[in-house]
Amino acid sequence: QVQLIESGGGLVQAGGSLRLSCAASGRTFSRPVMGWFRQAPGKEREFVAAVAWNGGTIYYADSVKGRLTISRDNVKSTVYLQMNSLKPENTAVYYCAAKSSEIRVITATYDDWGQGTQVTVSS
């Protein structure tokens, strides 16, 4: 099992930037894939981005390509999500997740989840 703690959320104006962090602890070697998901009010949780253990394989949802960047620091056991040019429609709770094996975009394939961090983008 892996414990995940997100941080870095907050209130930002449209066009602004935020960097989310997710610190992992526990059996991190068993969960080489780290991902970010988000859930807006009244909507289902959706995939945002994921990165493999070596940082060499990264996958983004089409809706965020070019504006969001996922990265990881294995020494610190932390994964980041840099979000630029934020829009009000990006308002959501952002969740960090971890899984074994290869990158997948399906929520149910992830084994461990953080508690989420709120991102609110004002117009």
C-alpha positions in Angstrom: 0.0 0.0 0.0 1.1 3.5 -0.8 0.1 6.7 1.1 -0.4 9.8 -1.0 -0.6 13.4 0.2 -1.4 16.2 -2.2 -0.7 19.9 -1.7 -0.5 23.1 -3.7 -4.1 23.7 -4.5 -5.8 27.1 -3.9 -7.5 30.0 -5.5 -6.0 31.5 -8.7 -7.2 34.0 -11.3 -7.8 32.8 -14.9 -4.6 32.8 -16.8 -2.6 32.0 -13.6 -0.5 29.0 -12.6 -0.3 26.5 -9.9 2.0 23.6 -9.1 0.5 20.6 -7.3 2.6 18.2 -5.4 2.0 14.6 -4.3 4.2 13.0 -1.7 4.2 9.3 -1.7 5.2 7.0 1.2 5.1 3.3 1.9 5.7 0.6 -0.7 6.3 3.0 -3.5 8.3 0.5 -5.5 5.1 -1.5 -6.0 3.3 1.5 -7.6 5.6 2.7 -10.4 2.9 4.7 -12.2 1.8 8.0 -10.7 -1.2 9.9 -12.1 -3.3 12.9 -11.6 -7.1 13.0 -11.9 -9.7 15.7 -11.2 -13.3 15.9 -10.3 -15.4 19.0 -10.9 -18.7 19.5 -9.1 -21.4 17.2 -10.5 -19.0 15.4 -12.8 -17.2 12.1 -12.8 -13.6 11.9 -11.9 -11.4 12.2 -15.0 -7.9 11.4 -16.0 -5.5 14.3 -16.4 -1.9 12.9 -16.7 0.3 10.0 -15.7 4.0 9.3 -15.6 5.9 6.0 -15.4 8.6 5.4 -12.8 11.5 6.6 -14.8 9.8 9.7 -16.1 10.4 8.6 -19.6 6.8 7.6 -20.4 4.2 10.3 -19.9 0.6 10.5 -21.0 -1.8 13.5 -21.0 -5.5 13.8 -21.5 -6.1 15.7 -24.8 -7.9 18.5 -22.9 -4.8 19.5 -21.0 -2.0 19.0 -23.5 0.2 22.1 -23.8 -0.9 23.6 -20.5 -0.2 21.0 -17.9 3.1 19.3 -17.2 3.6 16.2 -15.0 7.0 15.3 -13.6 8.4 13.2 -10.7 11.3 13.2 -8.4 12.0 9.6 -7.3 14.5 10.7 -4.7 11.8 12.7 -2.9 9.1 10.2 -3.9 7.0 13.2 -5.2 5.1 13.8 -8.4 4.2 17.2 -9.6 1.6 18.8 -11.8 2.5 22.2 -13.2 -0.7 23.9 -14.4 -0.4 27.1 -16.6 -3.0 29.3 -18.3 -5.6 28.1 -16.0 -9.3 28.5 -16.9 -12.4 28.6 -14.7 -13.4 25.2 -16.2 -10.3 23.8 -14.6 -11.9 24.2 -11.2 -12.0 20.8 -9.5 -10.6 18.7 -6.8 -7.3 17.2 -8.1 -6.3 13.8 -6.9 -3.0 12.0 -7.0 -3.1 8.2 -7.7 -0.7 5.3 -8.0 -0.8 2.0 -9.7 1.3 -0.9 -10.7 2.4 -1.9 -14.2 1.7 0.4 -17.2 0.0 3.7 -17.6 -3.8 3.6 -17.9 -6.4 6.4 -18.0 -9.1 4.4 -16.3 -9.8 5.5 -12.8 -10.6 2.0 -11.5 -7.2 0.7 -12.5 -5.4 2.8 -9.8 -4.8 1.2 -6.5 -4.0 4.1 -4.1 -5.5 7.6 -3.9 -4.8 10.8 -2.0 -7.4 12.9 -0.3 -7.4 15.5 -3.0 -6.6 19.2 -3.2 -9.0 21.9 -4.3 -8.1 24.1 -7.3 -10.4 27.1 -7.9 -9.9 29.3 -10.9 -11.8 32.6 -10.8 -12.8 34.5 -13.9 
